[in-house]
């Protein structure tokens, strides 16, 4: 495997770090934010990039990368400082995840599923309404999960999709939790469940249903189910076009007992979050922001004759190549601008304009990353499609983004058009 980085060597003899996707000065980041994001960039470039081809080719989970994420503290990036984590907010996490995605898309995407268990139960939940008793109980429960992550290196996944409208927020989740003494009995399944067979806990969204009740989105629970629980199984193969290292096989839950302390959010809080904190569903996009940057980075290095392991042949003197790079630069800056604004605006109760911008940012990143990768292949030529180089993997991985629930490209277009033209409750009747 060849790490595709600049040939510049620093004083320590290591490959010099790439410039950040978002310059801390230009984008007004704090020193603490810049340090966390630089840590992600360094481990991504110097460690993860060299492993990415193997994970992709063999469709195996990046286990070694997770050990390294734990070693440097990034497994607990969004865990509050008082619980031993780095205490990163939403924006900081998003920018750090983009740097990881720049070097290994599968690691960044699965890391997102893990980090969301701490983002949602942490700073996001802190913005929501709970009475003092419920908040104290939530604090006690989440401290247990945070300890698993920070001290033990536990990995939490977030199986979401079920093959229907639930993941898009249209109906209640089909995976059901029946209340019993001391907890719940869970039955159901999740498809495209990233980290299947590799996570220590599955953060399962399911519908709590009392005997004789109808399923309701209001009764969504978010439960951390230990992977070794009786009744939990992983089935099916995993041989997709891209994001092969996510190992997103199907999870089955058959009469799984889940104790009350496994709740990652109190009753009713997930539904409140989905209504009041819509940017919680934008967290898949950092991976693709990183892939967009990676496609541009490779093109520049290839045309300058600076790709490691290849002859130093320059191709930058041709006007057609220069125009293509200019087009890529413009596209990349457009994506960066709207996406940075959207992740910076993430909060409870955003304005209508901010929600529309979040949809537009999601669409721009998910579609734009693949557009950049396609232009990169056309510009660099046939050699860029060799599997010994990262560009064809970037192309395949980037194609997956616009298909991912809950905000697919199609759903973003639908919601932008409808919500721009209608106010809440407005009809044509």
WOSULFEN-V404880 format. One record per backbone hydrogen bond with DSSP energy under -0.5 kcal/mol. NH is the residue of the N-H (numbers start at 1). CO is the residue of the C=O. Records with the same first field share a line. If there is no record, write none. Layout:
NH: CO / CO
This chain:
4: 2
5: 3
10: 14
13: 10
16: 8
23: 21
27: 23
28: 25
29: 24
34: 30
35: 31
36: 32
37: 33
38: 34
39: 35
40: 36
41: 37
42: 38
43: 39
44: 40
45: 41
46: 42
47: 43
48: 43
49: 44
51: 48
52: 48
54: 51
55: 51
56: 52
57: 53
58: 54
59: 55
60: 55
62: 245
63: 61
66: 62
67: 63
68: 64
69: 65
70: 66
71: 67
72: 68
73: 69 / 70
74: 69
75: 69
76: 73
77: 74
79: 76
83: 80
84: 81
85: 80
86: 76
87: 76 / 79
88: 77
93: 89
94: 90
95: 91
96: 92
97: 93
98: 94
99: 95
100: 96
101: 97
102: 98
103: 100
104: 100
108: 104
109: 105
110: 106
111: 107
112: 108
113: 109
114: 110
115: 111
116: 112
117: 113 / 114
118: 114 / 115
119: 115
120: 116
121: 117
122: 118
124: 119
125: 120
126: 122
127: 123 / 124
128: 125
135: 131
136: 132
137: 133
138: 134
139: 135
140: 136
141: 137
142: 138
143: 139
144: 140 / 141
145: 141
146: 142
147: 143
148: 144
149: 145
150: 146
151: 147
152: 147 / 148
153: 149
154: 148
157: 201
168: 165
169: 166
170: 165
176: 187
177: 207
178: 176 / 185
179: 177
180: 183
183: 180
184: 258
185: 178
186: 184 / 256
187: 176
188: 253
190: 251
191: 161
193: 249
194: 192
195: 246
196: 193 / 247
198: 195
199: 195
200: 155
201: 155
202: 225
203: 157 / 201
204: 202 / 223
205: 159
206: 204 / 221
207: 175
208: 206 / 219
209: 177
213: 210
219: 216
220: 217
221: 206
223: 204 / 221
224: 262
225: 202 / 223
226: 224
227: 200
229: 226
232: 229
233: 252
235: 250
246: 243
247: 244
249: 193 / 247
250: 235
251: 190
252: 233
253: 188
254: 231
255: 253
256: 186
257: 255
258: 184
260: 182
262: 259
263: 260
264: 222
265: 222
268: 220
269: 266
270: 266
272: 268
273: 269
274: 270
275: 271
276: 272
277: 273
280: 277
281: 278
282: 279
283: 280
285: 282
287: 284
288: 284 / 285
289: 285
290: 286
291: 287
292: 288
293: 289
294: 290
295: 291
296: 292
297: 293
298: 294
299: 295
300: 296
301: 297
302: 298
303: 299
304: 300
305: 301 / 302
306: 301
308: 306
310: 307
313: 311
314: 312
315: 303
316: 303
318: 315
321: 318
322: 318
323: 319
324: 320
325: 321
326: 322
327: 323
328: 324
329: 325
330: 326
331: 327
332: 328
333: 329
334: 330
335: 331
336: 332
337: 333
338: 334
339: 335
340: 336
341: 337
342: 338
343: 339
344: 340
345: 341
349: 276
350: 347
355: 351
356: 352
357: 353
358: 354
359: 355
360: 356
361: 357
362: 358
363: 359
364: 360
365: 361
366: 362
367: 363
368: 363 / 364
369: 365
370: 366
371: 367
372: 368
373: 369
374: 370
375: 371
376: 372
377: 373
378: 374
379: 375
380: 376
381: 377
384: 381
385: 382
386: 383
389: 386
392: 384
394: 390
395: 391
396: 392
397: 393
398: 394
399: 395
400: 396 / 397
401: 398
403: 400
404: 401
408: 406
409: 402
412: 408
413: 409
414: 410
415: 411
416: 412
417: 413
418: 414
419: 415
420: 416
421: 417
422: 418
426: 423
